[in-house]
Amino acid sequence: MSQLLDNNKSGRWSVALLLTPLIISCHSFDDARFEASEQPFPTQVAPFDDYLAQVGSYLRNNRDFISEDEGAELAMNMPFECGSSISKKGLFLVHGLGDSPYFFKEVANTLCDSGLRVRVILLPGHGSKPGDMLNVSYEQWQTETDFQLNQFAETVEQLFVGGFSTGANLTTISAFGRDDIKGMVHFCPAFKSRFFVSQLAPYIDSLYPWPNVEDEDNPSRYNSTAMPGFAAYQESVNELQRRFDTNDSEASTLNIPVLMMVAEKDSVVDTEHVASRFYENFTHPKKCMLWQGEKLPVAASIVNTNNPPHVVIQSMNLPEKRISAASHMSALFSESNDLYGRLEGNKAHQSRSIRICDNGQDSELEARCRAGEDVWFGPWGYSDENAKSDRVYARLTYNPYFDVMIDNILALTNSAPSDEFCAAP
């Protein structure tokens, strides 16, 4: 059945129709958090200072604050730039679905300290309240990405682009239409979802607006995501697939240096598919995939079983840190990150401010996690068949190889010695 749905739109509609009774039975939400703001999100605003001012005004008027520290929440969700006095090299970054510019704050500040300019935008529908995702679309996100990228490109001599998850999709699509990009930096690119149901999102987004609703307790991202957001993500996947799979081999490839961070056990992304795209569609010889896991992707083994090129394995079997595997989000934060890092001392192995216990385990284990029990860390839904069945997991939210990742980004952008690029540990 899945093959039929992959190749036949009518098959997708058939499944959507089968879901109709479930969809109709879903209740609506009276909570203002799940309603779209009347004020439209500011788009295609330039110069960047005006963009910051208009987005800031929008967020102050429309954000549903979850804490008393409104200033801190605004700062986390605002687009930003560091190293603005640098004009030689610049990196343009786009965040993922439901996330915020905060996801790049630590990476950006570290790179700017090393002489690289970094600009991060906020995608429409983000930063305010989950209800604002009801009005988003792939076309809106792609148009905004392209517009802001064009603005940034005028300010630097050497242009680099990248993104996290959905943001990696959007910037990759942008790259197909440009000849001025010197390199790409992607964090867990979401070229294909592990979940078949995401393929249905573009067809049922108006019928089933809220596939998941959670308490909103994270100042840096939404816990609840409206179906139009999933639909916009899936449309970016569809557009990438169209470009990658075109019969014109030159048109389907990007001859641009690239660095990708990929979590082998990522619960969100089909990482074997990402690895295949890395080898088949990114053709520049200067490329590297930091593969956080234990087993090489199949695509790398096919290229060279004994010594596959362009890939560095970073083992995530780290019992001394109580880590079992990398998660979709963990690449972006260091152990010392204020929100997602690792505490020392009596609370060792616990994330600093955010402990994500909603991790695909049964309610008893989740309750033990929330009660503050010592936990192990991994991606959503992870279980180790060789470990005790009652092992309690929280989401891994930091990258034990953060400094190595930064060194590779600097080497890609020629801001560090080239021999540090894709160097084995």
N, C-alpha and C positions, 0 to 999 in steps of 0.2 A: 504493500500500500504506500509506503514512503516513497518508492521510486515513482509511482504514479503521481504523487503530490509534487514531487520535485519537478516534473516535466509537464504537468497539466493543470492549468489554472482552475479548470472546472472541478478538478479533484479537490482543490483547496476550498472552493466554495461549498462542496458537498460536506466536508468536515465542518466548516463554519455553520452550515445548516443543522448538522447533527448537534452542535453545541447550543443552538438557539434556546431550547428549554432551560438550560442552565443559565444562559445569559439573561433571559427574561425574568428569572426568579431572583436575580441579584438585586439587593436593595440599593437605593440611592443614599447619598450622604448630605446631611444638612449642615455639617461642619464647614465653615468658611474656608478652612484649609484646602478643601477639596473642590473649591469653586475657582474659576479663572478670574483674575483681576480685570476690572473694567479698563484700566489704563494699559495701553499696548506697550510691550517691551521695546525700548529704543533700538533700532537697527540701522545699519549703514550710516553711522555717525562718524564724522572726521572733522578735525584732527583728533588724535588720541585723547588729548586733554578734554575736549568736548564730549567725547565718548564716555570717559570716566565720570564726568559731571552728570551726564544724563542717566547713566546706569545707576550711579549713586543715588540720585533723586528718586528713580523708579524703585530701588530696593528699600529706601527709607519709607516710601509711601505704601509699599505692598508686601514687604516681608512679614511673615508670621514668625515673630521672634520666639525662641524656645527658652531663653534665659533672660536674666536681668541685664546682662552685659551686651547691650545692643551694638555698641561700637565694635566689640571683638567679633561678633557674628557678621557684621557688615564687612569688616576687613577680610574675613575668611572667604566671603562670596564675591567680593569685588574683582573685576579684571585688574591687572597690574602690570607694571614694567619695572625691571631693575636694570642698572647699567645704562641708563638713557643717554649718558654722555659718550658711550661707545658707538662708533659708526662703522667699524671695520667688519665685525661679525655679529650676526644676530640670529636667535632661535625663536621661532614662533610656535606656540603650543596651544592645543585645544584639549579640554578635559573630556571626561566620559559621561555616559548617560546617568543623570541624577546627581552628578558630582559638582564640584566647584573649583575655581582657580586655586583654592587652598591646596589641592592635591599636588600642585606643582611648586608651592611656595618654597619648600626646602631645597628641591632640586634647582630652582631658579636662583635663589640666593647664593647657593654654593657655586654655581657656574658663573654668576656675575662677579663673585669675588676673585675668579680666575680670568677675568677679562672678556667675558662673553655677555652680550646684551640679550635679554630675554623678555618677551612680551607674551602675556597669557590673556585670552579673551573669555567672556562669559557667554555661553550659548543661550539663546532665547528660551524662556520657560524655566530657567534654573535660578537658584539663589534667593527666591522669594518664598514660594509655597508650592506644595505638590500640585495644587489645582491649576497652576499656570502651565503645566505640561499638557493640559487638555487641548490647547490650541497650537501645539508645535507641529512641524512637518519636516521631513528630510530636506525638501527644497529650501525652506527657511534657513535651516542650519547650514546647508552647503553654500547658499548665497552669502550669508553672514561671514562664514569662514573665508570664502574667496575675497570678499570685500576687505575685511580687516587684514588679510594676508597681503593684498595689493598695497594697502596703506603702509604696512610695516616694511615691505620690500623697498620702498622709496627711501627709507631711512638708513639702510645698511648696504655695505659693499658686497658682503658675502651672506647669502640667505640660507638658513637652515630651518627646517620645519619638522613638526612631530606632534604626537598626541598620545593620549591614554585611551585604550579601548575604542569607543565610538569616535573619539577625537582623532585617533590614528586612521580610521577609515576616511573621515572627512578630509584630512590633510593629504592622504594618499591620492584621493580622487582629485584634489586640487593640483597635485604634482603632475598629473597626466597632461594638463594643459599649459605647463610652464617649461621654460628652458633656463631659468635663473636659479634653480635650487641646487645648492652645493652638497647637501646631505640631509638625511632624514633620521629622526630619533623616535622610535616607537616603543611605548610601554604597554605590554599585553595587548597588541592589536586585535580587535574583535572582528577579524575577517569572516568568521563563521561562528554561529552560536552552537553550543552543545545541545540546545533545547529545540526540538522540532516545532514546538508550539509557537516559537517566535516567528516562524515562516507565515503563520496565520495572522499575525498582528495587523498588517495593512488592510485585511479584509474584515476584521471584527472590531476595529478600534472605536467606532461610533456606537456599537451595540454593547460592548463590554468594557466600559471606560476604566474600571479599577480592578485589575487582576490581583493586586495585593495591596493591603492597607495595613500599615504598622504605626506604632507610636513614633512620633517625631522627636527624637532625643539627641540627634547628632547635628551640631551646628555647621558641619562642613558638607553635608549631602542630604538628599531625601532618603528616607527609609521606604516610603511609598512611591510607586511609579505608575502614572496613568498609561493606559494602553497606547494612546497616540505617541508617547515617548518610545515605547517598544517598536511601534510601527515605523517611526522615523529612523530608528537604528536599523531595522530590517531592510528598509529601503536603501540605506547606505551599503548594506551587504549586497543587495541585489545589483546596485550600480557598480560596485567593485567587481562582482562576478562577471557582469557584462563586459567590463573593460579587460579584465584578466583573461577571459576566455574567447575574445574575438579571434577570428581566423588570421588576422594580420599579426604575425609574430612581433614585428617591431612596435606596433601600436599597443600590444598587450604587455609590454615590459617597460620597466623604469631603469634606465642606465644611470642611477644616482647612488652614491655611497649611502649605506644604511646601517643602523644599529638597532637591533630589536631585543627587548627583554621579554622572555616568555616563561611562564610558570607551567611546568609539565602537567601538574595535576589541577590546573585552572578549572574551576567548576563552571565557568561561564563560557569560555571560548574553546573551540575545537582546535587544540594546539597542534595536532598532526597536520591539519589543514593549513594552519599558519606557517608551519615549517615547509610544507610543499610550496606555498606561494613564495616564501623566502628564496628557495632555490630556483624556482621556475620563472618568476616574474620580476625579481630584482637582480639585474644582470651585471651590475658594476662589480669589478673585482675587489673593491674595498667595501666589504660588508661583513657583519658579524652578528651572530645570534647568541646571546647569553641565555642558555637553557638551564633553568633552575629545576633540577630534578636528578633522577638517577639513571635513566635509560634514554639513550639517544633517540631522537625522532626517526621514524622510518625513512623519511626523505634524506636525512643525513647519511644513514647507513647505505642507502642505494648509491649515493655519490661515491663513497669510499668507506668500506666496512671497517678497515683498520685505523684509518686516520682521516676522518671526515673533515673537510675544510670549512672554515668560516663559522665554527660553532665551538663554544666553550661551555662545558658542563660545570655547573655550580651545585654541588650536592646540598640538598635540603634535609637530609637525614642527620639532624643535629640534636641528638638527645641531651647534650649538655645545656642546650637552650630550650629544651622541651619542644622542639620544632620537628614536625613530621613531613611537611610539604609546604611549598609556596602557595599563596593565594592570588586571586586576580588583582588585588589592590596592593599587595605588600611591596612591590618593587619600588614604589615612590617615596618611601619614608625610611629614615635611618633609625637606629636603635634609640637615639636621643631625641627623636621628634616629640614635641610637647604634647601632641594629641594622640599619636598612634605608636609611640616608641615603647621601649622596654625599660621597666623600673629595675633598680638594683636593690640589694638589701633584703629586708624581710618580705618584700612583695616582688621578689624576683620572678621573672617570666610573665608578669602581668602588664598589659598595655597601660600607658600612663593615665589617660583620661577616658579613653573609649575602649571598653571590652565588649566585643561583639559575640554574645552567647547564642544568638539566633543563628545557629550554624548547621542546621540540617540533622540534628540529633534528637533523640526522644525527649519528652518534656521533663522527665526526671533528671537526665544529664544536664539539660539546659538550666534547670532550677539550681543544680549544684554549682554550675558555672556562675550564675547570677549571685549566688550566696557567697562568692569569693573563694571557693575552693581552688587549690592549685590545679592548673589546667595544662593541657598540651595545645599546640597551635598548628593550624593547617587551613586549607580552603574549606568553603562551605560543603557539607555533605561528606567530608573525608572520614574514613574509618580504616584502621590498620588491622588486617586479619591476623597478624602475628602478635598483636597487643591484647591486653585484657579487654573484655567486652564492655567493661564499665569505665573505660578511659574517657575523661571529660575533655571536650575540645572547645576552644574559642577560635575566632578567625585570626590568622596571622596578619598583622598589620604593619610589619616593618621588614626591611630588607637587610639581612646580615652581611650582604655583599654591596652595600650602598656605595662605599668609597671606590670599589672596583668599577662599579657602573659609572660613577662620575668620571673616573680616569678614562674610561672608554669613550664617553661623550666628548671629553676634551680632546682626545686623540682623533676622533672622527672629525672634529671641527678644526683640526690642526692647531689646537691651543695647548697641546702637550706632545711629547715625543711620539712619533708614529709607531715605534716598536711596542708601545703600551696598548695598541689597538688589537683586540682579540687575542691577547696573550694568555696562554694557559697558566693557571695558578701554580 
